[in-house]
């Protein structure tokens, strides 16, 4: 069902059972999969693909030019997965040449009112971005992350799987998987024990992760601390995930239990 006040370019590809409410615009390179719903006043342009079952609320702006002064009109794209909810006034930009040209969003995510996804962001599945949260360019957010309202995430920051960011947090440093991070300049408060239990991880694994957490952050030299526990938690995939996250990019600052 397409409202007669909406403008859809003839070259756009629209799936079956798509609902387009009043005063929407869909550009020529846009691909919309089956069962997508645009409530009203939704603007979608650029080389943008939207997965099935996604619902987009009024005044969202999707696929418009990146807010990057280095952008010179190069080819780029935006990929949004299945069953996402994109609320009012959300803005999502495509990639740039400096970041591979793609912004990618997974499945089953919730973007609350006035959140922003900048160019070249990579967002996993089951992510919740609360109201008024801007993500800078090149940010990576892994699966099942929750970011509280009015927080801001600096460009190039990584946030690991199942991490939780408290409201009004300035995220300047990478947050490990399963971490709880808070503060005007984010610090690590501990492990997301509630989230781990909800995911039904074994208590033994959670306790070992908590033990490893204390050893990893026992001093400022994280990589030296990692070498000391090498092999101690073998077989615990949660601990290995944290170790791999820290080791993957040694140039990036890691959020620690101090606010320095």
N, C-alpha and C positions, 0 to 999 in steps of 0.2 A: 504494500500500500504506500503510495507516494502522493503527498499533498501537492495540489496544483500550484501552490505558491513557491515551491522549492525549485531550484535550478540545478539540473544534473546534466553535465556535459555528455554529449552523445558517445564519446569515446570511453567514458567511464564504464567499468565492469561491475555490474550489480548482480548479486546472487539471488536465490529464491527466498521468499518469505521475509524480505527486507522491508522494514517500516521506516519511512522518511516523513517526519512531521513538517509543520509549516516553516517556511523561510530558511531552509537549509541550502547549502551550496556544496556540490561535489565536483571536483575538477576532472580534467580529461585523463590523467594518469592514475586515478584512484581505483583500487580494487576492493570491493566490499563483499565479504562472504555471506553465506546463508544465515538468515535469522538475526542479522544485525538490526538494531533499532536506534534511530536518531530522533530524539524527542521533539526538538524544534531549535531553530536558530543555531545549527551546528555548521561550522565551516571546515571542510576537508579539502586539501589540495596537495600538489606535489606527487612524487612517486610513492604513494602510501598504500599499504595493504592492511586491511582490518579483518581479523579472524572472526569466525562464526560465533554467534551468541553474544557479541559485545554490545553493550548499551551505553549510549553517549547522550549526556544531558545538555540543556540549553547553554549556548554561548561558549562552548568548548571550541578551541581553535587547534586543528590537527594538521601537521605537515607543512606549516608555513616556513618561510626562510629562516635558517639558523640565526641566532643573535650572536654572531661571531664576525668581527671586523675583517678576519682573514678570508671569509667566504667570498668567492668570486663567481658564483653561479655554476660551479662544477656539478656533475651528476651526483645525486645522492638519493637516499631512500629512508623510509620509515616503515618498520614492520611491527604490527601490533597483533598479538596472539588471540586465542579464543577466550570467550566468556569473561572479558574484562568489563569493569564498570568505570566509566570516566564521567565524573560529576561536573557541575557547572563551573565555567570559567577556567577549566584546565587547559593548559597549552603544552603541546608536545611537538618538538622540532626534529627534523631529519638530521642526518649526519653531515660531516664535512670531509674534505680530502685528508685533513690532518688526523682524522680518527677512523679511517677506513670507509667513510662515506655512508655509514649506516647507524641509525638508532634502532635498537631492537628491544621489544617488550614481550615477555612471555605470556602465560595463560593465567586466568583467574586472579588478576590483580585488581585492586581498588585504588583509584586516584580520587581523593576527596577534593572539595571545592577549592579552586584557585591554586592547586599544586602545579608545578612546572617541571617538565622533563626537557633538559637542554640537549643540544646536538651530541651525537656519538655516545649517548648513554646506553648501557647494557643492563637490562632489568630482567630478573628471573621470573619464576612462577610464584603465585600466592603471596605477592608483595602487597603491603598496605602502606600507602603514602597519605598521611592525614592532611587536614586543611592548611593551606598557605605554606606548603613546603616546596622550596625551589631546589632542584638538583642542578648543579653546575655541569658544564660539558665534560664528557669522557668519564662520568661516574659509573662504577659497576656495583650493582646491588644483586646479591645472590638470592636464592629461593627463601621464601617465608620470612623475610625481613619486615619489621614494623617500624615506621618512623613517625613519631609523635608530632602533633600540630605545632606550627610556627617554628619548626627547626629549619636549618639551612645546611646543605651539603656542598662543600667546596669542590671545585673541579678536580678531576682525576682521583677522587677518593674511592676506596673500595670498602664495601660493607659485606661481611661474610654471612653465610647462611644462618638463618634463625636468630640473627642478632636483633636486639630491640633498642631503639633510640628514643630517649625520653623527650617530652615536649620542650620546645624552646631551646634546643641544643644546637650549638654551632659545631658542626662536624668538620674538623680540619684534618684529622688523622684517621687512618684506616682502622676499622673496627673488626676484630677477629670474629670468626663464626661462633655463635652462641653467646656473644658478649652483650652486656648491658652497658650502655653508654649514655652519660648525662653531662650537663654543664654548659655554661656560656662558651667555654672552649673545652671540647669534649674530653672527659676522662672515663676510664673503665671502672665501673662499679662492681662488676662480678660476672657470674655466669647466669644465663637465662634459664634457670632451673624449672620454672613453670612451663616455659615453652618446650623444653626437652621432655618433661613428663607428659605433656599433652600429645607429643609425638610418639609416646609409648616406648621411649628408650629404656633399657634395663637400668635399674638402680646402680648396679655394679659399675656400668660404663659411666654413668653420671658422676658417681663418687670419684672414680679415677680421673675423669676430666677436671673435676674441682681440685683434686690433688695436683694434677699437672699444671693447672692454671697458676696455683700459688708458687710452684717452682719456676715456671717460665718467667713470671713477673717478680721474682724475688730480688732482682737488681735491674739496673737500667740496661745492662748488656744482654739483650734478649737472645742474640744468636749464640753467645757463649753459654747461656742458660739452656738453650735447646740442645747444644752438644753434650751437656752434662746428663740430660735425661734420655739420650739416644738409646732406643731399644727398651727402655724401662716400661713403656706402655704398649708394647707390641701387641697387635691384634685389636686394639681399641680404635675403631675408625673415627671416633669423635676427636680424640687427641691427635691422631694423625692428620685430620683435616685442619686443625688449628696450626700444627707445625708446618704443614705444606703452605698454608695461607701466609704465614709470617716469612717463610723462606722464599716464596715465589718472587717477590719484588723487594730486594734489600734496600732500594733507594727510597721507598715510601716510608714515611713515619707511621709507627703503630701506636694507636691509642693505648695508654697504660693506666694503672690505678692511681696515678698522681695527675694533677691538673697542669703540670708544667708544659 
